[in-house]
Amino acid sequence: MRDRIRAKALKTVRRGRPVAWVPDWMNLGNLLFVGLWASKGPAAGEDRHVLLHESRRPALDLFPALRDAYFIGEKDVRFTDQRVTPWWPAPKTQPPHFDDDALAPYIRDHLMPGSGLDARPRGLSAGDFVVNVRRGDYFSVEAHRREFGMDTRSYVLKAVTESIERFGAPDRFVFVSDDVDWCSTHLSALADIAPTTAGGGDVQQDLRAIVHAPRLLITNSTFAYWGGYIGDALHPGREVVTPWLFSRATNGGRSYHHRPHWHLVEDIPGGWGVPATAAAPTGV
């Protein structure tokens, strides 16, 4: 009761600039979405900023123009600043800010300068199909598995099948993942179609591989979505394949991050239910 009264009282005082009060677990992909929110403020006369926890500063170092324009440390937050959570409640349908009119200026002015993303990775060829797989905490943390987990193997194989039906087989598959060994083991069937190899490395190398992929398949990862958006700006018209599922906690599970011209995989064998375990022998 006392906390609610205090919060209500603070709202009457905090009428200054909006500051997105992000949790300290938010990493690069999520921070780029909140940065997009901040960048849309000045046009409306609003001085928006985003809290940047020191533990997350290295992730934003890849985008110095964005970091310096909109992100501030906790010591720089004023007592009168509004504490806002612009990502909640989540929209029920795809927001309009994923169109070119909104994304292009943000990418051009705030993401590209100083990022090094304009340089194509060595060894990436026109016939390559980049397969980006997110594992990590989406499967090792139970709460995340229940919200974001999918049968990744079934999805990738279905997505590749649909892509080949539309555009033919690639010359090579390139795995970009936080668990390349998992990809080599559970996606070995792709080697029957074309040779497979691993690409990327650190965060910048991974993102460059996704951005410059001639053909791109992504899983439900905010990091991968930004690779798709930035790649669209640099390589308009390339193929991007995405899953129907993003988060079971919003929009009935259906992703609202994909762009209209991307190819959406609507269903997979077994459906989009929560996978049984993080290390099931079927490749989940």
Salt bridges, closest charged atoms under 4 A:
GLU46 OE1 - ARG48 NE 2.58
ASP47 OD1 - HIS49 ND1 3.50
GLU54 OE2 - ARG57 NE 3.47
ASP61 OD1 - ARG67 NH1 2.80
ASP68 OD1 - ARG67 NE 2.89
ASP76 OD1 - LYS75 NZ 3.45
ASP81 OD2 - ARG17 NE 3.02
ASP100 OD1 - ARG259 NH2 2.54
ASP109 OD1 - ARG108 NE 2.92
ASP128 OD2 - ARG172 NH2 2.64
ASP137 OD1 - ARG134 NH2 2.61
ASP137 OD2 - HIS144 ND1 2.99
GLU142 OE2 - ARG145 NH2 2.65
GLU142 OE2 - ARG146 NE 2.77
GLU162 OE2 - LYS158 NZ 3.40
GLU162 OE1 - HIS263 NE2 2.64
ASP232 OD2 - ARG259 NH1 2.87
ASP232 OD2 - HIS261 NE2 3.06
GLU239 OE2 - ARG166 NH1 3.54
GLU239 OE1 - ARG215 NE 2.87
GLU266 OE1 - ARG254 NH1 3.42
